[in-house]
Amino acid sequence: MSERDESVNPAETSEGGSAAEWETPKLDSPGARLARNMIFYTIVRLLLVLALALLVIGIGYLAGAQVPVLVAAIIAVVIALPLSMVIFSKLRSQINSDIAAVDEGRRVKREDLRRRMNEA
């Protein structure tokens, strides 16, 4: 095994790194929060589209017209886009701050890697 291969062992990192960097992400890490919030945001938006499509079909039924499901879905998507930007603005700002935190962590790791490469 070469010297380079031996230094990859996470339990034996010597240059400021720790074994914690190699572990799976914790549930409260920025990446985990981002994934959880993105999944929640996606599900909520899909439910909004579904509710609006059912509303369009219901209004069509009350008006005595039969609205095709595809047409109702297209109308629901067009209505849901601006509506979700207003209704879910707090969740979107949370996602934006999570993205910024993940980007900051990547930037720090990249700078650390560059510093270690320049030292070698």
C-alpha positions in Angstrom: 0.0 0.0 0.0 1.4 3.4 -0.9 1.8 6.3 1.4 -1.1 8.1 -0.3 -3.4 5.1 0.2 -2.6 5.0 3.9 -3.5 8.6 4.4 -7.1 8.0 3.2 -8.1 6.2 6.3 -10.7 8.5 8.0 -9.8 7.4 11.5 -6.2 8.4 11.1 -6.4 11.8 9.4 -3.7 14.1 10.5 -4.1 17.4 8.7 -7.0 19.0 10.7 -9.5 16.4 9.4 -11.4 14.1 11.6 -13.3 10.9 11.3 -16.5 12.8 11.6 -16.0 14.3 8.1 -16.3 10.8 6.7 -19.4 9.7 8.5 -22.9 9.9 7.0 -24.6 13.3 7.3 -26.5 14.0 10.4 -30.2 14.6 10.2 -29.8 18.3 11.1 -27.0 19.0 8.6 -27.7 21.6 5.9 -27.7 19.0 3.2 -30.2 16.8 5.1 -32.4 19.9 5.8 -32.2 20.9 2.2 -33.3 17.5 1.0 -36.1 17.2 3.5 -37.4 20.7 2.7 -37.2 20.1 -1.1 -39.2 16.9 -0.8 -41.8 18.6 1.4 -42.0 21.6 -1.0 -42.4 19.3 -4.0 -45.1 17.2 -2.4 -47.0 20.3 -1.2 -46.9 21.8 -4.7 -48.1 18.6 -6.3 -51.0 18.5 -3.8 -51.8 22.1 -4.7 -51.9 21.2 -8.4 -54.1 18.2 -7.6 -56.5 20.3 -5.5 -56.7 23.0 -8.2 -57.4 20.4 -10.9 -60.2 18.9 -8.8 -61.5 22.4 -8.2 -61.5 23.1 -12.0 -63.3 19.8 -12.7 -65.8 20.6 -9.9 -66.5 24.1 -11.3 -67.0 22.6 -14.7 -69.4 20.0 -13.4 -71.4 22.7 -11.6 -71.5 24.8 -14.8 -72.8 21.8 -16.7 -69.6 21.2 -18.7 -67.3 18.3 -18.7 -63.7 19.4 -18.3 -61.1 16.9 -19.5 -58.6 15.9 -16.9 -55.6 17.0 -19.0 -57.1 20.4 -19.5 -57.9 20.7 -15.8 -54.3 19.7 -15.0 -52.8 22.2 -17.4 -55.0 25.0 -15.9 -54.1 23.9 -12.4 -50.3 24.0 -13.2 -50.6 27.5 -14.6 -52.6 28.7 -11.6 -50.4 26.8 -9.0 -47.1 28.4 -10.1 -47.7 32.0 -9.0 -50.0 30.8 -6.2 -47.3 28.6 -4.7 -44.7 31.4 -4.9 -47.0 33.5 -2.7 -48.3 30.7 -0.4 -45.0 28.9 0.2 -42.7 31.9 0.3 -41.5 31.0 3.8 -40.6 27.5 2.8 -38.8 28.8 -0.4 -36.7 31.2 1.7 -35.8 28.3 4.0 -34.7 26.3 1.0 -32.6 29.2 -0.3 -30.8 29.6 3.1 -30.2 25.8 3.1 -28.7 26.0 -0.4 -26.5 28.9 0.8 -25.3 26.8 3.8 -24.5 23.8 1.6 -22.6 26.0 -0.9 -20.6 27.6 2.0 -19.7 24.1 3.2 -18.5 23.1 -0.2 -16.5 26.3 -0.6 -14.8 25.7 2.7 -14.0 22.1 1.8 -12.7 23.2 -1.6 -10.4 25.9 -0.1 -9.1 23.4 2.4 -8.4 20.9 -0.4 -6.6 23.6 -2.4 -4.6 24.6 0.7 -3.5 21.0 1.4 -2.6 20.4 -2.3 -0.4 23.5 -2.3 1.3 22.3 0.9 2.1 19.0 -0.7 
